[in-house]
């Protein structure tokens, strides 16, 4: 259309609503304490603040080129002028959303030169793309649809202010930690905003040039509604194209940014490397509650401390310790609390959900004894960290409010910065994990619940002490900011160590809840009643009542006893046997005897099928109890498929089909998602090794012999092993047990030496006794086979390590395998005392080569869609779901592996070159660096803007308020103010003192002066 002359002061159209709505959304995200200041802000106040800031910088000799904000200031001033002249009725209100954030950012960032420098730099980038809009006022007068460009410019400016406000409105010590990494992460966003502002400028210039008044200043006004430039050639099609291109640019950037954030999140989660079993365990415990989902609600119904902790604001105690007897069902109760809190938080903001605010987060951890990943302090920290990072909600719409409001999403750059700067393929340092969690706890939303169950199952007392100390200190720190923001629930036995640890926290630091036997009785009764309903015994109501009463009374409040009792009773063949077992005095007393009776029932049932069924069941239970790391289901299958006598592995013929696992072990064992397997309860381990059916020392000997004989197979030891034979063996499952055997064999041999002498006959007996003894013969044959297979790779017997503890071998002096055992132990001891890089290899070159060769072929076969082995069996059934393994034997991913080669390769590269360039798209260093110094040198050379040094145009001096000697970030105290200044610079890596000769920068003035003296001496 061809626009005709129109007068000023015309009523706005849709762009009016766009401006008002953008301002409304921005103000809705403001903290109420800032809203009033923002509403009253004007350009004059901004200019006054800048003049005051300039004067302060002149006084401290720390000028920062504040003129960088001038073009932005002129641009938004022209926007206000044009809006006023066009008669926009709410110009003061909408422009306050620009002036207010500017004042806030300058005032807040003034305490940190690096942050202020970053803000000024972005204002300069954006200001370069904003035209003097007063020169084009006639375009907006003559063609009202063109005013949409004004609304878009305003939206883009508010987008920057919303992002900056979200960061700098945090507590000062928190944004100081986050600012550097966050600002670096926002580079793409700033580029996008500059590009869209340039797009608006191009549109205005293209269509407004005929009307441009080059002499119009920000304060000039037109004398009439007429102009001399001629008509505007701006059609509805042009407007539509412009709007469409802008919309496409925003959504394209939103999609790219969402994908980048997803990749960033995945990188952080891979690095955190938390045990994946935590979520699987929670799903298992939830399934345990499925029969009686209403059970357990008494934990918050009867105990005010728990109810108060869950719902009150503020709570009486932000930390609560719940303890009770072993077998009471504490873990199931903990999982019930987790699910209930999540359910309440997910409800709308009315009714029953009011007591847990929207946006509240719940994270949890279940400690498990005998599992290093789940029984150590670092594992607990990693588990909590994984859940909090996973909570970061990433949306694809760049303008979506949820994206701006997600607390976890804001912290992703900080986490990724730690990934880049700490080195290592995975998080291995508890101090780093603590630093990340401190920030995540402080900025974890309106409320964060942390539930840690089973602390008594930690590997050592120090693990418990560290966990409780860290969590309670974080609660105290967060309570000082807002009581109840962070709430911690600890669940455990009341052991002596736990009581000591909790006592050290202080009498008033935590609420204490002791669970009683009576708490559980009605839940146990309901469980028994519903469990009886799963089997049809045609019981009368009186029979059911008798069974309920017997089990409830015998259980004494222990849910574990009730569970085992029902498993025991429901395995009876008929009604007569069932009723006889619940006769007076017939049910076993206590959990230990119940385990015995349950095993006896399983034994009798399996022996009816064949003696071999029971023998295999014993083997399975023994392996689960005595393995040096939790066995995976396919590894259990591999042991069953291996016939040591015939030296054959036949998965097809020997494996247990998973659907039939209950036929062997009842409910004592659970196969979890992801190929993991666990015992029913921590008590199962301690009771099973003390039953008349399983002896731990004998099982250790069995496992040592099994590993040695397995690794002596031709597929590992033979020098003439062709590839076609290897391919055939892969199909039969020969390599299914190699991840465990190659990494753990030496531990089982060491366990035999240190703990299992009692399995063998005593010393000084006739030779025939040793030759007839089962375990003596078994270990002799196994050791001979292994030593013979790897004779050239093992340390010679006469090359004894000087520190070898000979007293460990002395008890085996009279046994026929002593020489082979001594040689092997010497080799093991020497290898385990080598540097870490050496210990990450298997210690036997032929084994290293064999594993690498078999894994390469397994990866190829596993990558084929629907890869099969024999018949309908899959590669995943024989080798687990993750075929791509890390080559380092001490790494968890040596056995856990990855589902995709790219993930394994990225993980392996992090081992080799753990320090990566902070700029992800850097073409100068795509593979990272082997040391932190090399990484820092690269950043200084190629990315000085990402370094810790000052900008090129100024020397920055960190200013500190007078008479303050305590650091605002870490609270460390100093006796001299000058020392505090140097310390605070270290938080940001600032080096404000530059050598006048060579320009090298230093953090402290004295260091700079000392360096300059070197130049003077050299010149002399």
Steps between C-alpha positions, in 0.01 A plus 500: 500500500608857454491698821363852504588781737351451847519708814681418822328386815303226331357219707718190519378165369623146575851625578347683797398167651839349413687771691270486802502120511881484477525748788243307703689171461825664596355659812336172602847346536632779724568466868243723680783687672626616158167566330436845650850627418459380143162671458646836607812477282563750221774586255607789720555267795704262281721786383541618859608153609751481215650838591536389862657171390742688274603723789560201727718335237701817449557524872629142520697522173294216355327650196318241290397687185139557600446666163437151366142534621448828310366355174256277687390794712448718191310223322250433778464877556398533137255212549339686791485822299330335204249316719415828672452685174285223360267544796570166670303542823718290736846601385624575852391161630654295221825700486543456874563134418813615315622776732434301818711194401783727381518671838476164677775338293744791541439520873524123556800428275695802623658287774654267240692657211495183292121480518460872425737465206287216361181705531654802329631281220152360428343846513755609242424201274126564517531875471693468173186346345243754624433788261425857598129438460415872506647523151228258381207639698316589180504132394307407816264798453430425136478124527360377835567128423872580499473575873526128561877549462493723809324227696756242384793722595345544843446122536864426416629755749275355769625153415853606589387675815295198609804273460734738680249567778449130562874462565576819691190487718649198674680543830829682435723211605303266274500709183869566554560125472273457198560816299814407311377161377144622441606803296726284286211261443275790393726604210267334248203682650673837480597430139139409424364820657755711314402324176126559548560865590701528180206340316268769636748772402520362146121499468470859623785623280373317192149638517554827685793646308273719279365662817822513699574830670877494549490821703240374746646457846354309787335821614383631162137507401326530165311822431212328324369170382644553152841405370704559188637154430219357293274200559609186686505185292408256781242234426320259725715228342816683614368522855400136501840393364680703766287360781540148365878530471526634853276225634700236313827640633372485858368147472805376309721640772270351765527154345879526461538628853279223638711240322819663625364496853401136469852414383644706784279321750600161362869588521463603863304186589757276330773673695311475830484126430250425777402137559192432292373250754350771722198553275470125441495437874232763548287334231550166676393642837197661339409162354539347845234745625267430205308226684414739785557853365326662795740342752763714666298822519524477878860624475367855459161434659635380837832685517465878515872551435467341156171673418641834607816441294293420193243779508557783748665825399723553681546151647595439858804306374643518150690176571325191634658164589266199480638179647367156588585130520636306207222355286239754610449618141681834529615503137147437374377781726768732363391425143139565605597843637682583175200410286255678729704821492523487122129439474421797725739728307335401171149593617344835404545786742183429694362223718734240642801616300533838676738364766769417241557793263497477123853455370618314811759236413560164664820300468598180676770240543492140622826375650572131439768305681758307297448732204774765488296725273216509752692480827743791484481874560599589144234265363234672712608845380503384139156344534349822637685710243375281216137544604529876540667544160246265344225728631607777261196540274597602148233650274522573130319834496754775557233724647348247738474623858571153636844512344583818688361367824684169519754525780692187401535620140673819614765289675591278203777734374659503846496120503646479149773744599600255772505221241745699287722625779537200729620242247425129510241304308266488797446677831748344741544773758263548794607862542389585146169321555450699823561830320238416239246380754546810715390714206220264399369484857501878534325552167286188499162667468247595767568182696735205464451168680791256535432146624799273573418146611723229642794703627586212731582297187783734397839338448663671801420731790687783326256481207208548741674785683582685178148463365323619814747785557463630146121479487442653844741785425316571176169502686639748752635720220171497311299554818694822555360620166149356524413239759363183346622565145722189528359205698691179565357168619750237618378142542711228662547252778576648840857372508761626742675682218180666378419620851849648535476673164158648571610607850788696347246697298357648819190423703284757320638448149265217406169350596514132596233238431531148639279247321323253728378146435138603543527755217506222242248252636193604304702528179636150554148368559379660175801361313438145627132519406570617146789263454275208589266617228769440236482121552178299506514277810123516558555639849209581730484842669606333825804343329600833354463666838723237663770550237480878533528481879789251492707698249427836663591373847813314385624790290517739799460793264766384252360523150792298365400207720141523374622503140724195550228321697246542222752384241561195719130429559385553144755249373311223681346247267153483653267640762590232757872587482422871516285472813750270666776755453298768682415278795600624840879503532555393137609829341873565546608759755697789356625591156808275510296185558248614240780523242601146593146369462448684172824355362395155620169539317676611181745210536225240541306636203803512272626155598166360391599608151863387524801534732659725238224762542584550867873498436461776242280700737769476770761610251294801396443613858863444591624702205267788581623504860873470429557678168745791519262724310126452438459244223286578201232258387680402178816429706304266725372330187855474365621321813219248464580456131869426568599135550853510648558127452429496128631858462191599304265800522154434362259780579218350299499177699609627842328832560200549728215652309420817698130423530590202718725673755240451773525125447852515634512770763144603578490865605847502659643651182368778278610561141487873441465691178829544319647155570559567872419245770470535878412309813160568654639678808831589660429242771495227237877523455591468865252218561570302183871468573417363844249239392577129483476518121753769407854554631660825387858368506410207278320726254808724481710198405241399241502847346880520497523161328222593259673823391837329458359212295284732291795725414705193409265426211642498151307814405715701746832317527566337161759679281353339185138607536359604160228758450245258355525286813459809714183592308359152558578519871332841526177349372514230771561756777864420581578861590196576715694462825821672391421844647472353848769233478773716347455781754421299815693172481791635702266617779359150541850349510595760763184420700590129498847582635381741768171343618453142380778286648240318710345348187806281443638217718731592785876503456718198572260233371594213266510595127205272421273720709576803285466303178154383600372834624254663260610862540869416504466312171272769352737787578809301400357424155374855453830661600702261285280567198526876540875513569565266209281707265670832587847382600672750272292793630535433873782630718763222549495328838855609580414866432330558834364846577703639793186594696304180439340397834640146527300435817181495289630194314656320797178314603488337153857370519400133522233509232590363155403823317724722714760569227239600239310708756819676612593589142155631423478700822841654432379607155176641643682691774753650262231610255279656768791709622567654161380849392133552426549495124653152526231374737237604249637224280433136582860424588524212251571621145331205332180562696505868400532403135235228519243728663564779247461258206178339624345833593569640153305216338221507760453870430464430128249222556311688770460804273305301244123562527334206678838329551451131580723226637338156489135459404291778650763597760641850466846646547356708786389183681854357482705817546270752667338812355821707476764356268735798480737478797776719641844331471609606850454217747449726803228705332136414570431508128745215447205278592200737479580626152299724270218439257669697220857516372505881494426513873777252577745688276419831666547337840832345395626834367425655836731241658781583258445876468281599794541878472284626214478846348213696658389606152323191368543587131873577523678366189848544647455240775222252413644225723582685820824510699688261723565760770329802647800723422478415129130586505561834670777587254266424211224719645740790552624472142184433300212609727625786720140610550435173686804530721527637849702805402359852451373639171764650271383858539521530878665390818244376745525545872266311725352742749386392842292692749710669766550333837385158385739209540267206432455362148139532379531185292661239723494681838874454548640768735819707474686721745602751230278660241766473229505123541123486470521687170749255357295205622175627348671549164592133508130406488480655155855440380563874462855632443469879504870588538682495167875528448584834336766331286354172373136527600490181707215524753503413870237465770707690761686829469806368685529212254488747210770723655722199568464396135582851370829493691607210276472728194702770678776253589509366144516853358790585728 
